[in-house]
Amino acid sequence: MGNWTVNINCDVGEGVDNEAQLLPLIKSCNIACGGHAGDLESMTEVVKLAKIHNVKVGAHPSYPDKANFGREVMTIPDSELRQSILNQLRTFDEVLKKEEIQLHHIKAHGALYNETAKNGKLAELYLDTIKDYKSKACLYVPYGSVIASIAAEKGFKLQYEAFGDRNYNKDLSLVSRKLDNALIQEPEKVLQHILPIIKERKVKVITGEKIKIKAETICIHGDTSSALEILMYLSQELPTHR
């Protein structure tokens, strides 16, 4: 990505089987670890590919909900959610140790990501669950979110994340996937969405306004049908906009 300080990341290991094409085009990846998708075999396969392509590896835990791909908030006991997250991370740890790869970051998936961005109680539970990783990895979190504020107070290392293929509401929440304008799938439009985030630290939201944002990493969802097309286009075009 040339000299840009913002790195592109992808959510992977989610059953699409396109990692061999995507990983050469990105700097870091978030690997599903069994909650919403993925299993020991898929984790191992993607970690090996990341090692080959020198891509930083992150864990991508979620609600234990493969039926809804982790995109619906679950009402489950705190103890059950805590144990599920720990199990996901411990399984992922086993893969990393076997492949001799260091964990770079942790990024919650889907509804868990979006809910911890605004729900202080859930953010506290999540951060307490992963506290043993504080010295080992950073967290990918949205700018201006509840979890970012609490995590900073608790001494977690943070990297702010923005989404290159998702539209934003004025409060910097993501437009619901249930709405037609949630996704940005055309490569040219993704680039135009990303450039103000990088150059101006602002994002154009659905009302047309530009709102302050900060991003040290930008996500392109690996399960988007045009993900490969988007990444190939960005790899060619981003360096020309320095």
LUMKOL-820099 format. One record per residue (C-alpha): x, y, z. Coordinates in steps of 0.05 Angstrom, whole numbers, padded with zeros to 5 digits, always signed. Example, Ala and Ser with C-alpha at 12.3 -4.5 7.8 and 13.67 -1.06 7.14 Angstrom:
REM residues 2
+00246-00090+00156/+00273-00021+00143/
//
This chain:
REM residues 242
+00000+00000+00000/+00057+00048-00014/+00074+00096+00042/+00003+00100+00071/+00002+00093+00146/-00067+00062+00145/-00066-00012+00133/-00121-00052+00100/-00148-00112+00139/-00198-00166+00122/-00244-00212+00162/-00226-00282+00137/-00234-00355+00153/-00309-00348+00147/-00322-00403+00096/-00314-00363+00032/-00248-00396+00016/-00217-00335-00018/-00159-00324+00029/-00106-00345-00020/-00128-00288-00065/-00140-00235-00011/-00080-00242+00035/-00027-00219-00014/-00065-00153-00019/-00073-00136+00055/-00030-00121+00116/-00070-00154+00172/-00126-00204+00178/-00180-00222+00229/-00190-00297+00231/-00256-00327+00253/-00243-00373+00312/-00306-00415+00317/-00360-00369+00344/-00394-00345+00281/-00353-00386+00232/-00289-00426+00228/-00259-00487+00260/-00190-00513+00277/-00177-00533+00205/-00196-00466+00175/-00157-00427+00228/-00095-00468+00213/-00102-00459+00138/-00110-00383+00142/-00054-00375+00193/-00007-00413+00147/-00026-00367+00089/-00015-00306+00133/+00054-00331+00151/+00072-00340+00077/+00048-00270+00059/+00075-00235+00121/+00005-00213+00142/-00007-00194+00215/-00054-00243+00248/-00113-00225+00292/-00167-00264+00329/-00239-00251+00309/-00283-00275+00366/-00359-00267+00365/-00423-00288+00397/-00429-00364+00393/-00480-00361+00336/-00463-00394+00271/-00536-00396+00251/-00538-00320+00245/-00464-00311+00228/-00455-00272+00292/-00494-00214+00265/-00551-00215+00316/-00544-00193+00389/-00552-00255+00434/-00586-00254+00501/-00544-00305+00539/-00516-00308+00609/-00452-00268+00619/-00416-00331+00642/-00434-00367+00578/-00411-00310+00533/-00347-00303+00573/-00331-00377+00567/-00346-00378+00493/-00299-00320+00479/-00244-00352+00521/-00253-00419+00485/-00248-00385+00418/-00184-00348+00437/-00152-00409+00469/-00165-00451+00408/-00135-00397+00365/-00075-00392+00412/-00062-00466+00401/-00059-00456+00326/-00012-00396+00332/+00035-00434+00378/+00038-00493+00331/+00052-00448+00271/+00099-00403+00311/+00061-00340+00296/+00050-00282+00344/-00019-00254+00357/-00021-00181+00333/-00092-00160+00351/-00161-00180+00373/-00223-00154+00337/-00294-00173+00358/-00340-00194+00302/-00408-00170+00279/-00460-00157+00332/-00408-00165+00388/-00365-00110+00355/-00424-00064+00344/-00455-00075+00412/-00391-00064+00452/-00383+00001+00414/-00443+00029+00451/-00459-00017+00510/-00414-00003+00569/-00434-00064+00609/-00420-00111+00551/-00355-00074+00535/-00332-00084+00608/-00349-00158+00605/-00312-00167+00539/-00250-00129+00562/-00248-00166+00628/-00253-00232+00590/-00193-00216+00546/-00151-00179+00599/-00096-00232+00597/-00082-00211+00525/-00070-00138+00544/+00006-00144+00539/+00005-00191+00479/-00039-00156+00428/-00074-00092+00410/-00149-00084+00400/-00182-00062+00335/-00239-00016+00357/-00282+00039+00326/-00263+00112+00338/-00306+00149+00389/-00336+00084+00415/-00352+00064+00487/-00305+00005+00483/-00247+00049+00459/-00256+00095+00518/-00260+00039+00570/-00204-00001+00538/-00157+00060+00539/-00172+00071+00613/-00155-00002+00627/-00088+00003+00591/-00103-00036+00528/-00065-00018+00465/-00113+00006+00411/-00116+00014+00337/-00176+00052+00311/-00212+00019+00254/-00258+00045+00200/-00296+00007+00146/-00281+00019+00073/-00341-00020+00047/-00394+00003+00097/-00435+00067+00102/-00438+00106+00167/-00493+00141+00205/-00481+00210+00235/-00463+00180+00303/-00409+00137+00269/-00449+00074+00277/-00453+00030+00215/-00515+00032+00172/-00554-00032+00187/-00543-00089+00139/-00618-00094+00135/-00619-00029+00094/-00603-00024+00020/-00548+00028+00030/-00508-00010+00082/-00454-00036+00036/-00407-00001-00013/-00388-00053-00065/-00361-00015-00125/-00285-00008-00120/-00286+00065-00144/-00337+00084-00091/-00297+00048-00037/-00236+00089-00056/-00275+00154-00053/-00302+00133+00015/-00232+00117+00042/-00194+00178+00017/-00226+00230+00064/-00215+00181+00123/-00141+00178+00108/-00128+00250+00084/-00177+00291+00125/-00193+00245+00184/-00266+00253+00165/-00318+00205+00137/-00377+00224+00094/-00440+00197+00127/-00507+00181+00097/-00534+00251+00112/-00478+00279+00067/-00440+00311+00124/-00367+00297+00139/-00355+00274+00210/-00289+00270+00247/-00260+00200+00250/-00192+00168+00262/-00169+00103+00230/-00102+00067+00234/-00131+00007+00198/-00188+00001+00147/-00230-00062+00139/-00254-00092+00074/-00300-00150+00090/-00273-00215+00061/-00343-00244+00051/-00366-00186+00006/-00377-00211-00065/-00331-00157-00094/-00277-00161-00040/-00222-00185-00086/-00241-00134-00139/-00240-00079-00087/-00172-00099-00058/-00140-00104-00126/-00165-00035-00144/-00142-00004-00079/-00073-00035-00085/-00065+00000-00152/-00099+00066-00137/-00083+00084-00064/-00009+00097-00077/-00027+00147-00131/-00065+00191-00081/-00008+00206-00033/
//
